[in-house]
Amino acid sequence: MSDDAQAAAGTAEGQGPVQISEDLARHLENKREELFEKFEIRDAFPEPVLEEAEELTQNPQADIDEELEHRQDLREMTTWTTDPIDAQDFDDALSIEEREEEYVLWVHIADVTHYVHPESKMWAEAVERGNTVYLPAYTIHMLPPVLAESVCSLVPNEERLAHTVEMHLDKETLSYESIDIYKSVIESDERLTYSQAENRLDDPDAPLHEENKLVFEVANEMHEIRKEDGSLVLNPSRDRAHTIIEECMLKANKAVTHELMWNRGVEAMYRVHPQPTPDEWSKALQEIQDLDGVSIPGDTWDEPRKAVNATLETAPGRQLDKIQWAVMKVMPRAKYMNDPFGGHHALNFEIYGHFTSPIRRLSDLINHWIVYQNDVPENLIELCDRASDKQKAAETCEREYKGFLSEVGLDAQAVNNRGLEVVEESEAERTL
């Protein structure tokens, strides 16, 4: 990370909330309610669902103690989480080890299905919601926060139930030598923000420096291999901490769906991304080529994803958004299916599904249940359609809300990063 980027990250984390008047706060609330009705997004949880969640959080340690004999005990393993500074729950953690001929990467995911299962009220509510909806400074959770932010959150120095994906990776190719998925008990050593993780990578004396350095080296190599294989990378300047999390989660997600399909022969909720037609790709590449200061390398035109990757790496910064938009306009919407038909075009994966975010996505919750039961829900196709529809609704809702923030003079990114604070009218007028 450059000094400028570090400074920017530090500033974003250090600034106070964006201040607004009481009148503007009411306008925002009214707009949210209007959007929730339009997109059928339920904000408040029904009382029976909240009561069920409360009951499950009464004595979490007793539950964990009882589970220990049925799970792998990984409490002594060095483990940590890395999330945005404003994250409200931590559903994934990492461990890594270098051995003579292999790397071993453990991705630990909160074991949500220990608490949320098809017979529970929370499961029905999760199906109703489909996913967590993230609006700037306002979150509508898929699961009751009392559950998501407590027993299902991999907070440091507390034992937690997890679903661990253990991957043994070839040192040269980083391909899977073996994949093992099992229930575990972990205890995270530390919770890092992205900028803290960046600092740990730069400070040889800092705790977790060696672990972060090793996992970045592996993740960066995974990133380069993925790009070389034809995976589309629309953000070429992602920092090291984000690279670690993105690549490790992709590796774990891919591992789970490969295990289900090839080793168990069980269906899953796959993430399928159709490819644009050749004409659509040609149109996008021509639009990119016509941008001032942009040139697509001549030897990549026949492989559009590689063409875009190569162009983004050399294009002027002022053109990056336009290049990304030219691609996004021709990209079909990804959807959930019970068959990996066609694979995931943008990632260039033949088989892919979600597993690493069961607190906030129905698809991941379903796949946790399938891995655990080695069977699928009877209504899997219906659940796939539901997850796809609710994701589209959430994304459209978020886009419209950000547009409204802009209309009333607010910077959506600043609101998202720093939150909102309602102040008296005169004070707000001075600070806007």
C-alpha positions in Angstrom: 0.0 0.0 0.0 1.4 3.4 -0.9 2.0 6.1 1.7 -0.9 8.1 0.2 -3.2 5.1 0.3 -2.2 4.4 3.9 -2.9 8.0 4.8 -6.2 7.9 3.1 -7.2 4.7 5.0 -6.1 6.2 8.3 -8.1 9.4 7.6 -11.2 7.5 6.8 -10.9 5.5 10.0 -10.2 8.6 12.1 -12.8 11.0 10.9 -16.0 11.5 12.8 -19.5 10.8 11.5 -21.2 12.9 8.8 -23.5 15.4 10.5 -27.1 15.9 9.4 -30.1 17.9 10.6 -33.1 16.3 12.2 -35.2 17.3 9.2 -32.8 15.5 6.8 -32.7 12.5 9.1 -36.6 12.3 8.7 -36.3 12.5 4.9 -33.8 9.6 4.9 -36.0 7.5 7.1 -39.0 8.2 4.9 -37.0 7.3 1.8 -35.8 4.0 3.4 -39.4 3.0 4.3 -40.5 3.8 0.8 -37.7 1.6 -0.7 -38.4 -1.2 1.8 -42.0 -1.3 0.7 -41.1 -1.1 -3.0 -38.6 -4.0 -2.8 -40.4 -6.0 -0.1 -37.6 -5.7 2.4 -38.6 -6.5 6.0 -36.7 -4.3 8.5 -38.0 -5.3 11.9 -37.8 -9.0 13.0 -41.0 -10.8 14.2 -41.0 -11.2 18.0 -41.0 -15.1 17.9 -37.8 -14.9 15.8 -36.1 -12.6 18.2 -37.2 -14.7 21.2 -35.7 -17.8 19.5 -32.4 -16.0 18.9 -32.3 -14.7 22.5 -32.8 -18.1 23.9 -29.8 -19.5 21.9 -27.5 -16.8 23.2 -28.2 -17.4 26.9 -25.3 -19.7 27.7 -23.1 -20.1 24.6 -20.1 -21.5 26.5 -22.0 -24.4 27.9 -23.1 -25.2 24.3 -19.5 -25.0 23.1 -18.3 -27.2 25.9 -20.9 -29.8 25.0 -19.9 -29.6 21.3 -16.2 -30.0 21.9 -16.2 -33.8 21.9 -17.9 -33.9 18.5 -15.6 -31.4 16.8 -12.0 -30.8 15.9 -10.4 -28.6 18.6 -8.5 -25.8 16.9 -8.4 -23.4 19.8 -4.6 -23.5 20.0 -4.2 -22.7 16.3 -3.1 -19.2 15.5 -6.2 -17.6 13.9 -7.3 -14.1 13.1 -10.0 -12.1 11.3 -9.6 -9.2 8.9 -12.7 -7.0 8.2 -13.7 -3.4 7.4 -13.5 -1.1 10.4 -17.3 -0.8 10.6 -17.9 -4.6 10.4 -20.6 -5.6 12.8 -20.0 -9.4 12.7 -16.9 -11.5 11.8 -17.9 -14.6 10.0 -14.6 -15.7 8.6 -11.1 -16.3 10.1 -7.8 -17.5 8.7 -4.9 -19.8 9.7 -1.9 -20.8 7.6 1.1 -22.9 7.8 4.1 -23.5 5.4 5.3 -27.1 5.3 8.2 -28.6 3.3 6.2 -29.5 0.2 2.9 -27.7 0.7 1.0 -24.8 2.2 -2.0 -25.6 4.5 -4.7 -22.9 4.5 -7.6 -23.1 7.0 -10.6 -20.9 6.4 -12.9 -20.9 9.4 -16.5 -19.9 8.9 -19.0 -19.2 11.7 -21.1 -22.3 12.1 -24.5 -20.6 11.7 -26.4 -23.8 10.9 -25.7 -25.0 14.5 -28.2 -22.4 15.5 -30.3 -21.8 12.3 -31.8 -24.9 10.7 -34.9 -25.7 8.6 -37.0 -26.4 11.7 -36.2 -23.0 13.2 -38.1 -19.8 12.9 -34.8 -18.0 12.1 -34.4 -20.2 9.0 -37.9 -19.3 7.7 -37.0 -15.6 8.3 -33.7 -15.9 6.6 -35.4 -17.4 3.5 -37.9 -14.5 3.7 -35.0 -11.9 3.8 -32.6 -13.7 1.4 -29.6 -11.6 2.5 -28.4 -8.7 4.6 -29.0 -5.4 2.9 -26.3 -2.8 3.3 -27.3 0.8 2.9 -24.9 3.6 3.8 -25.1 3.9 7.6 -28.1 1.5 7.8 -28.1 -2.3 7.8 -31.1 -4.7 7.5 -29.7 -8.0 8.8 -30.7 -11.5 7.5 -30.3 -12.9 10.9 -31.2 -11.3 14.3 -28.2 -9.1 15.3 -28.3 -10.7 18.8 -27.3 -13.9 17.1 -25.2 -12.6 14.3 -23.1 -10.3 16.4 -22.6 -12.6 19.4 -22.4 -16.4 19.2 -22.0 -16.4 15.4 -19.3 -13.7 15.3 -15.7 -14.9 15.5 -14.6 -12.3 18.0 -11.1 -12.5 19.5 -10.3 -14.4 22.7 -13.6 -16.2 22.8 -14.3 -19.8 21.8 -16.6 -20.1 18.8 -18.2 -22.9 16.8 -17.0 -23.0 13.2 -17.1 -24.8 9.9 -13.5 -25.2 8.8 -12.3 -25.7 5.2 -8.8 -27.2 5.4 -6.9 -27.0 2.1 -3.6 -28.5 1.4 -2.1 -26.6 -1.5 0.7 -27.6 -3.9 3.6 -25.2 -3.4 4.2 -24.7 -7.1 0.7 -24.6 -8.6 -1.4 -23.8 -5.4 -3.8 -26.4 -6.7 -5.7 -28.5 -4.1 -3.8 -31.6 -2.9 -6.6 -32.3 -0.5 -9.7 -30.7 0.9 -11.3 -31.4 4.2 -14.4 -29.7 5.6 -15.4 -30.3 9.2 -16.9 -28.7 12.3 -14.5 -27.2 14.7 -14.1 -25.0 17.8 -11.7 -22.1 17.3 -10.5 -19.1 19.3 -9.5 -16.1 17.2 -6.3 -14.4 18.5 -7.1 -10.9 17.1 -9.5 -8.9 15.0 -7.7 -6.8 12.4 -9.2 -4.0 10.3 -7.9 -3.8 6.7 -5.5 -0.9 7.5 -4.2 -2.7 10.6 -3.5 -5.7 8.4 -1.6 -3.5 6.0 0.5 -2.1 8.9 1.2 -5.6 10.2 2.6 -6.6 6.8 5.0 -3.6 7.0 6.1 -4.1 10.7 8.4 -7.2 11.2 8.0 -6.8 15.0 4.2 -6.7 15.0 2.1 -9.7 16.2 0.8 -11.8 13.3 3.4 -10.2 10.9 4.8 -13.5 9.8 1.3 -15.1 9.3 0.0 -12.1 7.3 3.2 -12.0 5.2 2.9 -15.7 4.4 -0.8 -15.6 3.6 -0.3 -12.5 1.4 2.5 -14.3 -0.6 0.2 -17.3 -1.1 -2.9 -15.1 -1.9 -1.0 -12.9 -4.3 0.3 -15.9 -6.2 -3.3 -17.3 -6.2 -4.4 -13.9 -7.6 -1.8 -14.0 -10.4 -2.6 -17.6 -11.3 -6.3 -16.8 -11.4 -5.6 -13.8 -13.7 -3.3 -15.8 -15.9 -6.1 -18.5 -16.2 -8.5 -15.8 -17.5 -10.3 -14.7 -14.4 -11.6 -11.1 -14.8 -10.1 -8.6 -12.3 -11.9 -5.3 -12.5 -10.0 -3.7 -9.6 -6.3 -3.9 -10.4 -5.2 -1.7 -7.5 -6.7 -3.6 -4.6 -4.5 -3.4 -1.5 -2.7 -6.4 0.1 -5.2 -6.9 2.9 -8.2 -7.1 0.5 -6.2 -9.4 -1.7 -5.7 -11.8 1.2 -9.3 -12.0 2.1 -10.7 -12.1 -1.5 -8.4 -14.8 -2.6 -8.7 -17.0 0.5 -12.5 -16.8 0.4 -12.6 -17.6 -3.3 -10.3 -20.6 -2.7 -12.5 -21.9 0.1 -15.8 -21.3 -1.8 -14.4 -23.2 -4.8 -13.1 -26.0 -2.5 -16.5 -26.6 -1.0 -18.4 -26.8 -4.2 -15.7 -29.0 -5.8 -15.9 -31.3 -2.8 -19.7 -31.5 -3.0 -19.8 -32.2 -6.7 -16.8 -34.4 -7.4 -16.3 -36.3 -4.1 -19.8 -36.5 -2.7 -22.0 -36.2 -5.7 -24.3 -33.9 -3.9 -26.1 -30.9 -5.4 -25.4 -27.4 -4.0 -26.5 -23.9 -4.5 -24.1 -22.9 -7.3 -23.2 -19.3 -8.3 -23.7 -19.3 -12.1 -22.5 -16.3 -14.2 -23.4 -16.5 -17.9 -21.0 -15.0 -20.4 -21.8 -12.1 -22.7 -22.3 -12.9 -26.4 -19.3 -12.4 -28.7 -21.0 -9.3 -30.1 -21.5 -7.8 -26.6 -17.9 -8.4 -25.7 -16.8 -6.9 -29.0 -18.9 -3.8 -28.3 -17.4 -3.4 -24.8 -13.9 -3.8 -26.1 -14.4 -1.2 -28.8 -15.9 1.2 -26.3 -12.8 0.7 -24.2 -10.4 1.1 -27.1 -12.1 4.4 -28.1 -11.3 6.0 -24.7 -8.6 8.7 -24.6 -5.2 7.3 -23.6 -6.4 3.7 -23.5 -5.0 0.9 -25.7 -6.0 -2.8 -25.6 -2.9 -5.0 -26.2 -3.3 -6.5 -29.7 -2.6 -10.1 -28.7 -5.4 -10.2 -26.2 -8.5 -9.2 -28.3 -9.5 -12.9 -28.7 -9.6 -13.4 -24.9 -11.8 -10.5 -23.7 -11.3 -11.1 -19.9 -7.5 -11.0 -20.4 -7.8 -8.0 -22.7 -9.7 -6.1 -19.9 -7.2 -7.1 -17.2 -4.2 -6.0 -19.3 -5.9 -2.8 -20.3 -6.8 -1.9 -16.7 -3.2 -2.3 -15.6 -1.9 0.3 -18.1 -4.8 2.7 -18.5 -4.8 6.2 -17.0 -6.5 6.3 -13.6 -9.2 8.7 -14.9 -10.4 6.0 -17.3 -10.7 3.1 -14.9 -14.4 3.8 -14.0 -15.3 4.0 -17.7 -13.5 0.7 -18.5 -15.2 -1.0 -15.6 -18.6 0.4 -16.7 -18.2 -0.7 -20.3 -17.6 -4.3 -19.0 -20.4 -4.2 -16.4 -23.0 -3.1 -19.0 -22.6 -6.3 -21.1 -22.2 -8.7 -18.2 -25.3 -10.8 -17.5 -26.5 -10.9 -13.9 -25.1 -13.9 -11.9 -27.7 -16.1 -10.3 -28.0 -19.1 -8.0 -28.8 -22.5 -9.5 -28.8 -26.1 -8.4 -26.6 -27.0 -11.4 -23.3 -25.3 -12.2 -24.3 -25.2 -15.8 -21.9 -22.9 -17.7 -19.9 -22.1 -14.6 -18.9 -18.6 -13.4 -17.7 -16.6 -16.5 -16.2 -13.6 -14.7 -14.1 -15.8 -12.4 -13.5 -18.4 -15.1 -14.5 -21.2 -12.7 -16.3 -24.3 -14.0 -17.9 -24.8 -10.6 -18.4 -22.1 -8.0 -20.7 -21.5 -5.0 -20.8 -19.4 -1.8 -19.9 -20.7 1.6 -18.0 -18.1 3.5 -20.7 -15.6 4.5 -23.6 -17.6 6.1 -24.4 -14.6 8.4 -25.4 -12.4 5.5 -26.3 -14.6 2.5 -29.0 -17.3 2.2 -26.9 -19.2 -0.4 -24.0 -19.7 2.0 -26.4 -20.8 4.8 -28.0 -23.4 2.5 -24.6 -24.7 1.4 -23.5 -25.0 5.0 -26.6 -27.2 5.6 -25.9 -29.3 2.6 -22.3 -29.9 3.6 -23.4 -30.8 7.1 -26.3 -33.1 6.1 -24.7 -34.4 2.9 -28.2 -33.9 1.4 -30.2 -31.0 -0.1 -33.4 -29.3 1.0 -36.4 -30.5 -1.1 -37.1 -27.0 -2.3 -33.5 -26.2 -3.4 -34.5 -24.8 -6.9 -37.1 -22.6 -5.2 -34.4 -21.4 -2.7 -32.0 -20.7 -5.5 -34.6 -18.5 -7.2 -35.4 -16.8 -3.9 -31.8 -16.0 -3.2 -31.3 -14.6 -6.7 -34.4 -12.4 -6.6 -33.6 -11.0 -3.1 -30.0 -10.2 -4.1 -31.3 -8.3 -7.1 -33.8 -6.4 -4.9 -31.1 -5.6 -2.4 -28.7 -4.2 -5.0 -31.3 -2.1 -6.7 -32.5 -0.8 -3.3 -28.9 0.2 -2.4 -28.4 1.9 -5.7 -31.6 3.9 -5.4 -30.8 4.9 -1.8 -27.3 6.1 -2.8 -28.9 8.1 -5.6 -31.2 9.7 -3.1 -28.3 10.6 -0.8 -26.6 12.3 -3.7 -29.8 14.3 -4.4 -29.9 15.7 -0.9 -26.3 16.6 -1.0 -24.7 13.7 0.9 -21.6 11.8 -0.2 -22.7 8.1 -0.1 -19.2 6.9 0.3 -18.5 9.2 3.2 -21.7 8.2 4.9 -20.9 4.6 4.4 -17.4 4.9 5.8 -18.1 7.3 8.7 -21.8 6.9 9.6 -24.3 9.6 10.4 -24.9 11.8 13.4 -28.0 13.9 13.8 -27.3 17.3 15.2 -29.3 20.5 15.9 -30.1 22.5 12.9 -27.7 25.4 13.5 -24.8 23.1 14.1 -25.6 21.0 11.1 -25.7 24.1 8.8 -22.3 25.1 10.0 -20.7 21.7 9.2 -22.4 20.9 5.8 
